[in-house]
Amino acid sequence: MADDPPPLTDDQTSGRMFVRWNAVTLLIGVVVLLLGGLALRARGDDAPGLLGLTLDPAWDDGRAEVARYAARRAVYGREQAYTLVRLAVKEPFDPARAVKPDAPGPGHVDAIKVGAVHAVPTGRAYEHRQTLFLRVDRRDPRRALDLSMGSQEWCGNTFVRLVRRPGGLARQAHSYWEGEGDWSDELPAGVWLEDQLPFTLRTLAPRALEVDLLPTTLGLRAAPTRPARARVEAEGEEQVTTPAGEFRCVRWVVRAGERVARYWVATDAPLRPLVRFEDATGQGALLSLERAAYWAEE
C-alpha cells in the first residue's frame, strides 16, 4: 500500500503559501516585461530615436522660443534678404476639432506649435508675407498633428490646411491661380512634412532613416504635391559660426530625388536650436534666440 501523503501545513491550509507564490509570479512577470522593453530599445526598435527634448521642463514655463534668422530667398527670380522669425511654444491641442482648446478636456494632448513668419521684399513696389504654423505631438515630435499656411500679396491669397484624421492627413487648399482654385485630398498617415524638419530634427538622435516626405507647403501657389521617398541622415559634426555666435552642430542632410536640404542643429546649447539651414524655403543663419511671452504685455 502506498504511503499516506504528508499532512498539509498551516501555511498551505491558511492560503499564505498561495499568496506568496502568486506574488513571486507577479514579480517575475514585471521583471520580464522591463527586460523586454530594454532589449527592444537596445535593438533600436524605437528608431530613429528620440532625445526627449520636447519633454524638457523648459517648455512648461509659459514662454515661447523666438529665433530670428538672417535669411535669403529667391522671389520672382531674384534673391532677396530678409529676417525670418521662427517660433516654438507648448500648447494644448484638441485632435478631434484640430484647435487650441480654451480649457482642458478629454482627449486633449500637449503639442509643440512651431511657426515661421516670412516677410519678404519682392524687388517691386510691394512685399509678400507668408506664415506657416504646424503642431507636432509633444510625446513624439516625429508626428505632425496639423499645419496651416497663408500667403498674402497684392495679387491675391493662397491658403493650405492639413489636419490629422484616422488613417491619414486631410488636406484642403485655396489658390487664386488658374488650375489650382479650391481642392482637397488625403495623404498617408506615416508621411512626414518637409516643413516640420527644422524642428523635428532637433529632437532626434543622430542616425539615418528613410521617410515619405511631403514637399514644403510654403509658397505663393498651392499645387497638389505628393510625398516622395527621402533619406534623412546625420552626416557628422562641425563648428558653425553665425551672427548669434559659434556653435558645435550636427549636420543633417535630407535627400529626396535631386532635392537636397541641410540643417545644422546645435549640440552645445540648451534645447538644441537650429542655427543654420539650406532648404526649399531658402537659407538662413541664426541672428538671435530668446524665450519670450510675445503675446503678453510686459
MARSE-33647 format. One record per residue: residue in one letter; x, y, z of N, C-alpha, C in turn. Coordinates in steps of 0.02 Angstrom, whole numbers, padded with zeros to 5 digits, always signed. Layout:
# MARSE-33647
aXYZXYZXYZ...
END
This chain:
# MARSE-33647
m+00043-00059+00000+00000+00000+00000+00045+00062+00000a+00027+00111-00041+00067+00172-00045+00063+00211+00020d+00119+00245+00036+00120+00285+00096+00069+00341+00091d+00038+00357+00149-00009+00413+00150+00028+00479+00137p-00003+00527+00101+00029+00591+00089+00040+00628+00155p+00092+00670+00158+00105+00706+00220+00048+00756+00234p+00035+00768+00297-00019+00816+00313-00001+00886+00289l-00053+00926+00272-00045+00995+00250-00020+01038+00307t+00024+01084+00290+00050+01130+00341+00001+01187+00352d+00015+01225+00406-00028+01284+00420-00027+01334+00363d+00033+01344+00331+00038+01392+00275-00007+01371+00217q-00008+01303+00205-00049+01279+00149-00123+01285+00163t-00143+01269+00223-00215+01271+00238-00239+01342+00248s-00194+01389+00267-00217+01458+00278-00217+01500+00214g-00185+01475+00162-00182+01513+00099-00122+01559+00094r-00081+01562+00146-00023+01606+00143+00026+01586+00089m+00036+01520+00080+00081+01497+00028+00056+01517-00041f-00010+01512-00052-00041+01531-00116-00026+01604-00132v-00034+01646-00082-00022+01718-00092+00051+01731-00108r+00096+01697-00071+00167+01709-00082+00189+01689-00153w+00166+01630-00175+00186+01606-00242+00157+01652-00297n+00097+01676-00288+00069+01723-00337+00107+01788-00339a+00129+01811-00278+00168+01873-00276+00234+01864-00313v+00267+01805-00302+00329+01791-00336+00319+01789-00412t+00265+01755-00434+00250+01751-00505+00239+01819-00536l+00202+01863-00500+00190+01930-00524+00255+01969-00531l+00299+01963-00481+00363+01997-00482+00405+01975-00542i+00406+01910-00554+00443+01884-00612+00416+01913-00677g+00349+01917-00682+00319+01944-00742+00338+02016-00754v+00339+02056-00701+00359+02127-00708+00431+02133-00731v+00475+02092-00701+00546+02094-00721+00554+02075-00794v+00518+02024-00817+00523+02003-00887+00501+02059-00933l+00446+02094-00916+00422+02149-00958+00472+02206-00962l+00503+02223-00904+00553+02276-00904+00614+02257-00946l+00637+02195-00938+00695+02173-00977+00678+02171-01051g+00616+02151-01068+00596+02151-01138+00596+02220-01168g+00571+02269-01130+00571+02338-01154+00641+02364-01165l+00687+02348-01118+00756+02371-01126+00788+02338-01187a+00772+02275-01199+00800+02240-01256+00777+02271-01322l+00712+02290-01324+00687+02321-01385+00722+02387-01398r+00733+02427-01345+00768+02490-01353+00839+02478-01378a+00872+02427-01349+00941+02413-01369+00944+02392-01442r+00891+02358-01467+00889+02337-01536+00873+02394-01583g+00851+02453-01555+00835+02509-01598+00765+02507-01625d+00719+02471-01596+00650+02468-01621+00615+02534-01614d+00642+02582-01574+00611+02648-01567+00642+02696-01618a+00670+02669-01673+00702+02710-01724+00655+02765-01748p+00681+02824-01764+00752+02841-01765+00781+02860-01698g+00741+02861-01645+00768+02875-01579+00757+02947-01559l+00720+02958-01505+00706+03025-01481+00751+03043-01423l+00768+03107-01419+00812+03131-01366+00774+03156-01305g+00707+03159-01310+00668+03184-01254+00668+03260-01249l+00690+03295-01302+00695+03368-01300+00628+03401-01286t+00574+03376-01316+00509+03409-01307+00479+03397-01237l+00508+03349-01200+00485+03337-01131+00524+03377-01080d+00572+03417-01103+00612+03459-01058+00565+03508-01022p+00573+03516-00956+00530+03562-00918+00533+03634-00942a+00584+03652-00982+00588+03721-01007+00528+03740-01049w+00496+03691-01080+00437+03705-01121+00376+03721-01078d+00380+03709-01013+00323+03720-00968+00323+03788-00935d+00368+03833-00956+00373+03897-00922+00324+03950-00949g+00282+03930-00997+00232+03977-01023+00258+04024-01076r+00322+04019-01092+00352+04064-01142+00366+04026-01207a+00378+04065-01259+00393+04037-01324+00466+04048-01342e+00493+04002-01379+00559+04011-01408+00551+04054-01470v+00588+04109-01472+00586+04155-01530+00656+04158-01560a+00662+04132-01621+00726+04131-01655+00721+04174-01718r+00770+04217-01728+00772+04259-01788+00833+04240-01830y+00823+04239-01896+00875+04217-01942+00887+04271-01995a+00950+04281-02013+00967+04319-02073+00957+04272-02132a+00903+04283-02169+00881+04236-02220+00886+04266-02290r+00890+04221-02338+00889+04241-02409+00844+04192-02446r+00809+04219-02495+00761+04178-02532+00748+04209-02601a+00740+04166-02651+00725+04190-02718+00651+04205-02725v+00635+04267-02746+00566+04288-02758+00563+04319-02828y+00519+04292-02870+00514+04316-02939+00582+04316-02974g+00621+04263-02960+00684+04254-02995+00741+04296-02968r+00731+04333-02913+00784+04374-02886+00792+04359-02812e+00855+04348-02789+00866+04332-02719+00857+04394-02676q+00820+04385-02621+00804+04440-02576+00828+04423-02505a+00851+04472-02469+00872+04463-02399+00816+04488-02353y+00805+04453-02298+00753+04473-02251+00767+04438-02184t+00728+04456-02133+00733+04424-02067+00676+04375-02059l+00693+04311-02051+00644+04258-02040+00636+04248-01965v+00574+04243-01941+00560+04229-01871+00530+04159-01865r+00560+04118-01823+00533+04052-01807+00512+04052-01734l+00453+04024-01720+00426+04019-01653+00415+03946-01634a+00422+03931-01570+00405+03864-01544+00379+03872-01473v+00320+03843-01459+00290+03850-01393+00246+03790-01379k+00244+03770-01317+00200+03715-01296+00129+03743-01288e+00080+03705-01312+00011+03724-01301-00034+03663-01306p-00094+03666-01275-00140+03609-01280-00170+03604-01350f-00191+03544-01368-00219+03533-01435-00277+03484-01430d-00331+03498-01463-00390+03454-01466-00389+03419-01534p-00367+03356-01537-00362+03322-01602-00430+03314-01637a-00484+03307-01599-00550+03297-01630-00571+03357-01670r-00555+03417-01645-00577+03478-01680-00519+03516-01713a-00458+03491-01701-00397+03522-01729-00393+03596-01710v-00403+03610-01645-00399+03679-01620-00362+03680-01554k-00341+03741-01534-00314+03752-01467-00373+03763-01420p-00386+03718-01372-00444+03725-01328-00434+03780-01276d-00490+03810-01255-00488+03862-01203-00480+03832-01133a-00502+03770-01124-00498+03738-01059-00482+03664-01069p-00449+03631-01020-00433+03560-01026-00496+03518-01036g-00489+03463-01073-00545+03419-01086-00521+03350-01105p-00566+03303-01109-00548+03234-01126-00520+03230-01197g-00468+03191-01205-00439+03181-01271-00389+03234-01291h-00380+03287-01252-00333+03339-01269-00261+03314-01258v-00214+03339-01298-00144+03320-01292-00101+03383-01290d-00040+03375-01266+00008+03430-01269+00042+03428-01337a+00047+03486-01368+00081+03492-01432+00135+03545-01427i+00183+03542-01472+00229+03597-01482+00209+03631-01547k+00188+03694-01541+00169+03732-01601+00231+03767-01627v+00243+03759-01692+00301+03787-01725+00278+03834-01780g+00303+03895-01781+00283+03943-01832+00343+03971-01869a+00331+03992-01930+00382+04026-01970+00349+04085-02004v+00376+04145-01993+00347+04206-02020+00396+04237-02069h+00376+04239-02134+00418+04265-02187+00387+04330-02213a+00421+04386-02204+00401+04449-02235+00457+04468-02283v+00446+04455-02348+00500+04456-02397+00489+04511-02448p+00537+04554-02459+00532+04603-02514+00532+04567-02581t+00503+04598-02631+00497+04567-02696+00541+04600-02749g+00570+04658-02733+00606+04696-02783+00559+04738-02825r+00495+04738-02806+00445+04777-02841+00415+04827-02792a+00356+04853-02807+00326+04905-02764+00293+04876-02702y+00295+04812-02692+00262+04782-02634+00302+04722-02609e+00285+04698-02551+00315+04638-02523+00261+04586-02515h+00282+04524-02503+00232+04474-02485+00248+04445-02416r+00196+04419-02385+00202+04393-02317+00174+04322-02316q+00212+04276-02289+00190+04207-02284+00201+04183-02213t+00151+04151-02185+00155+04122-02118+00138+04049-02121l+00176+04009-02086+00164+03937-02084+00166+03915-02012f+00114+03880-01990+00111+03853-01922+00096+03779-01926l+00130+03741-01884+00114+03669-01878+00122+03649-01806r+00088+03596-01788+00095+03568-01721+00120+03497-01727v+00166+03478-01681+00189+03409-01676+00170+03384-01607d+00161+03319-01602+00145+03287-01538+00204+03294-01491r+00192+03321-01431+00247+03331-01385+00279+03264-01366r+00240+03210-01361+00267+03145-01343+00307+03114-01399d+00291+03132-01462+00327+03105-01519+00329+03159-01574p+00379+03202-01573+00382+03258-01620+00395+03237-01692r+00401+03173-01705+00403+03150-01775+00333+03152-01805r+00281+03156-01763+00211+03151-01785+00180+03221-01790a+00170+03245-01850+00137+03309-01861+00062+03301-01849l+00033+03348-01811-00039+03346-01796-00080+03388-01844d-00054+03445-01865-00089+03487-01914-00040+03538-01941l-00062+03574-01993-00022+03626-02025-00069+03676-02058s-00050+03739-02057-00085+03790-02096-00034+03838-02125m-00046+03859-02188-00001+03905-02222-00044+03958-02257g-00027+04021-02245-00061+04075-02279-00010+04119-02315s-00023+04134-02378+00020+04177-02418-00021+04236-02442q+00002+04297-02426-00034+04357-02445+00011+04404-02484e-00013+04427-02540+00022+04477-02579-00030+04520-02614w-00009+04570-02650-00057+04616-02680-00097+04582-02736c-00072+04526-02762-00108+04491-02816-00164+04446-02790g-00158+04422-02726-00210+04377-02700-00184+04337-02641n-00227+04291-02616-00212+04250-02558-00211+04176-02578t-00166+04139-02544-00164+04066-02550-00165+04038-02480f-00201+03982-02472-00208+03952-02406-00208+03876-02412v-00171+03843-02367-00168+03770-02365-00176+03747-02293r-00215+03694-02283-00228+03667-02216-00222+03592-02218l-00184+03563-02170-00180+03491-02161-00201+03475-02090v-00243+03424-02083-00267+03403-02017-00262+03327-02013r-00236+03301-01958-00231+03229-01949-00298+03200-01934r-00317+03149-01972-00379+03112-01962-00362+03038-01957p-00409+02997-01932-00396+02924-01930-00377+02899-02000g-00319+02869-02005-00298+02842-02069-00254+02887-02110g-00245+02950-02091-00202+02993-02131-00211+03067-02117l-00187+03108-02163-00192+03181-02158-00240+03206-02212a-00289+03245-02192-00335+03277-02239-00307+03345-02258r-00305+03360-02324-00277+03423-02347-00329+03462-02386q-00333+03526-02372-00377+03571-02408-00337+03631-02430a-00352+03658-02489-00313+03714-02515-00358+03762-02554h-00338+03826-02553-00369+03877-02595-00313+03917-02626s-00317+03928-02691-00268+03969-02726-00304+04011-02778y-00278+04071-02791-00308+04114-02841-00280+04100-02911w-00232+04053-02914-00201+04036-02978-00245+03988-03018e-00248+03998-03084-00288+03954-03127-00261+03883-03124g-00307+03836-03122-00288+03766-03119-00279+03740-03048e-00282+03784-02998-00275+03764-02929-00340+03775-02890g-00365+03837-02889-00430+03851-02859-00439+03819-02791d-00496+03787-02779-00511+03752-02716-00508+03677-02729w-00471+03642-02687-00466+03570-02695-00449+03538-02628s-00458+03473-02623-00442+03435-02562-00420+03365-02581d-00381+03334-02538-00360+03265-02547-00339+03236-02480e-00311+03176-02481-00287+03143-02419-00217+03118-02430l-00179+03116-02375-00110+03093-02375-00102+03035-02327p-00054+02990-02338-00045+02932-02293-00029+02953-02222a-00046+02910-02175-00038+02926-02104+00035+02935-02085g+00081+02898-02115+00151+02900-02095+00193+02953-02128v+00163+02996-02169+00201+03045-02206+00231+03097-02159w+00293+03118-02174+00325+03174-02140+00316+03236-02184l+00316+03294-02151+00311+03358-02187+00379+03391-02189e+00400+03413-02247+00465+03447-02252+00466+03508-02205d+00407+03538-02194+00403+03598-02151+00414+03582-02077q+00410+03518-02057+00422+03501-01987+00496+03487-01973l+00536+03479-02025+00606+03459-02015+00646+03509-01974p+00638+03576-01984+00678+03622-01944+00669+03613-01868f+00612+03587-01847+00603+03573-01776+00614+03499-01760t+00585+03454-01797+00588+03383-01780+00660+03357-01778l+00703+03381-01823+00772+03357-01823+00809+03375-01759r+00787+03427-01725+00818+03446-01661+00805+03392-01608t+00754+03353-01616+00732+03306-01564+00759+03235-01576l+00796+03223-01629+00817+03156-01648+00890+03142-01630a+00903+03081-01610+00972+03058-01602+01002+03049-01672p+01064+03069-01682+01095+03065-01749+01097+02994-01775r+01067+02984-01832+01067+02920-01867+01035+02930-01935a+01028+02877-01973+00998+02882-02040+00930+02847-02039l+00884+02874-02077+00819+02843-02085+00790+02864-02152e+00739+02828-02174+00703+02844-02236+00630+02857-02219v+00603+02909-02250+00533+02929-02237+00501+02949-02303d+00434+02949-02303+00396+02979-02358+00386+03052-02340l+00413+03097-02381+00417+03168-02364+00376+03209-02412l+00330+03250-02384+00290+03296-02424+00329+03360-02433p+00338+03383-02496+00375+03446-02507+00344+03504-02469t+00384+03555-02457+00361+03612-02419+00296+03642-02446t+00253+03662-02400+00190+03693-02418+00198+03768-02429l+00252+03796-02404+00263+03868-02408+00269+03891-02480g+00230+03942-02500+00237+03968-02567+00176+04009-02588l+00183+04042-02645+00128+04082-02672+00073+04038-02701r+00090+03977-02720+00043+03934-02754+00026+03873-02711a-00023+03835-02733-00047+03777-02693-00058+03718-02739a-00005+03695-02771-00010+03636-02814-00018+03574-02771p-00056+03523-02796-00067+03461-02757-00006+03416-02759t+00045+03432-02721+00106+03393-02718+00094+03326-02685r+00139+03278-02697+00135+03212-02667+00200+03195-02631p+00196+03151-02581+00256+03131-02545+00305+03093-02590a+00369+03100-02574+00422+03064-02609+00467+03032-02557r+00498+02976-02575+00543+02942-02530+00605+02985-02519a+00623+02994-02455+00680+03036-02439+00725+03001-02388r+00789+03013-02394+00838+02988-02345+00859+03045-02300v+00851+03036-02235+00868+03086-02185+00927+03059-02146e+00982+03097-02145+01043+03069-02116+01084+03123-02081a+01110+03105-02021+01157+03148-01986+01227+03131-02011e+01260+03178-02045+01323+03163-02080+01385+03185-02042g+01377+03204-01978+01436+03222-01939+01426+03286-01901e+01478+03307-01865+01476+03368-01826+01527+03418-01853e+01512+03482-01844+01558+03535-01865+01545+03598-01825q+01593+03643-01824+01586+03707-01791+01555+03756-01841v+01502+03791-01819+01466+03836-01864+01466+03906-01832t+01485+03956-01871+01485+04025-01848+01425+04061-01878t+01385+04093-01836+01327+04131-01857+01330+04200-01825p+01286+04247-01846+01284+04312-01812+01269+04307-01738a+01237+04251-01717+01220+04242-01646+01276+04210-01606g+01330+04189-01640+01385+04158-01605+01409+04095-01640e+01453+04059-01606+01482+03998-01633+01452+03938-01597f+01435+03885-01635+01402+03827-01607+01433+03763-01634r+01435+03713-01590+01452+03645-01613+01388+03613-01636c+01386+03589-01699+01323+03567-01729+01328+03497-01759v+01272+03462-01759+01264+03403-01800+01232+03426-01865r+01259+03402-01921+01234+03422-01987+01188+03367-02015w+01125+03384-02023+01076+03339-02053+01070+03353-02128v+01069+03301-02168+01060+03308-02241+00999+03267-02261v+00956+03298-02300+00893+03266-02322+00894+03264-02398r+00890+03204-02425+00892+03195-02498+00826+03163-02521a+00792+03196-02566+00731+03170-02597+00737+03179-02672g+00757+03126-02707+00772+03132-02778+00832+03178-02787e+00823+03230-02829+00877+03277-02841+00879+03334-02791r+00828+03338-02748+00824+03392-02699+00865+03374-02637v+00905+03421-02615+00947+03412-02555+00937+03471-02508a+00924+03456-02445+00917+03508-02393+00966+03493-02337r+00988+03545-02303+01036+03537-02248+01014+03580-02188y+01023+03550-02129+01004+03584-02067+01060+03573-02016w+01081+03628-01983+01133+03624-01932+01101+03635-01864v+01104+03584-01820+01072+03586-01754+01126+03588-01701a+01122+03639-01657+01174+03647-01605+01169+03592-01554t+01225+03562-01537+01228+03511-01486+01254+03538-01419d+01279+03600-01419+01309+03628-01359+01269+03686-01331a+01205+03690-01347+01162+03744-01322+01096+03714-01297p+01065+03746-01247+01001+03720-01220+00948+03712-01274l+00912+03657-01272+00858+03642-01319+00880+03636-01392r+00946+03629-01403+00972+03612-01469+00942+03654-01525p+00953+03719-01527+00921+03761-01578+00947+03747-01648l+00906+03761-01697+00927+03761-01767+00966+03826-01779v+01028+03821-01802+01069+03881-01809+01083+03899-01882r+01071+03852-01928+01082+03866-01999+01040+03818-02039f+01017+03839-02098+00979+03794-02141+00987+03814-02214e+00980+03764-02258+00977+03773-02330+00925+03724-02356d+00867+03748-02376+00815+03702-02399+00773+03737-02452a+00715+03708-02468+00673+03734-02522+00643+03802-02505t+00643+03822-02442+00617+03888-02423+00671+03942-02425g+00733+03923-02436+00787+03972-02437+00845+03950-02393q+00881+03999-02367+00937+03984-02323+00941+04038-02270g+00970+04020-02212+00974+04069-02159+01023+04048-02105a+01044+04098-02065+01089+04088-02008+01060+04125-01948l+01068+04096-01889+01038+04122-01828+01065+04192-01811l+01017+04239-01801+01034+04307-01779+01028+04314-01703s+00972+04287-01675+00961+04293-01603+00913+04238-01581l+00914+04225-01516+00871+04172-01487+00851+04194-01417e+00786+04192-01403+00761+04210-01337+00698+04171-01321r+00681+04171-01256+00617+04144-01235+00575+04204-01212a+00516+04212-01241+00477+04272-01229+00403+04257-01229a+00366+04293-01187+00293+04291-01189+00270+04345-01238y+00279+04331-01303+00270+04384-01353+00196+04404-01361w+00150+04364-01334+00078+04380-01339+00054+04422-01280a+00097+04434-01231+00077+04470-01171+00110+04538-01167e+00079+04584-01132+00109+04649-01119+00161+04642-01063e+00219+04668-01075+00272+04664-01024+00267+04723-00976
END
